[in-house]
Amino acid sequence: MNDGNNNPIIKKTLQFSLDIIEYCEKLDSVGKYVISKQLLRSATSIGANVHEAQNPSSKNDFIHKIKIAAKEVEETKYWLYLCEHSKNYPFEEKLNIQILEISKIIYKILSTSISTK
């Protein structure tokens, strides 16, 4: 597996996924199972789609995978927003910082890929 040494988006999505796993374990430990499951799925899907995009069958396939990652970014932002603003939820601000960085990179990749299509 590509560990992201030369690719910032791979590196950032891998680290984000690991941090999300840890955060979701904290949510589970305080009984917040429903949000934890949703967040875990959407957040780790970002990295999975970015990884899949590294070996596309075509430029359109690459763009499609990055678009899916972008959709998962938006869903993840939603779940993080709920966690941050709900009473009795632990929250880690570093996750917001990470998802914003990932979002900027993914949208830049997407716009560049579409404009050079």
Secondary structure by P-SEA (a helix, b strand, c coil): cccccccaaaaaaaaaaaaaaaaaaaaaaacccaaaaaaaaaaaaaaaaaaaacccccaaaaaaaaaaaaaaaaaaaaaaaaaaccccbbbbaaaaaaaaaaaaaaaaaaaaaaaac
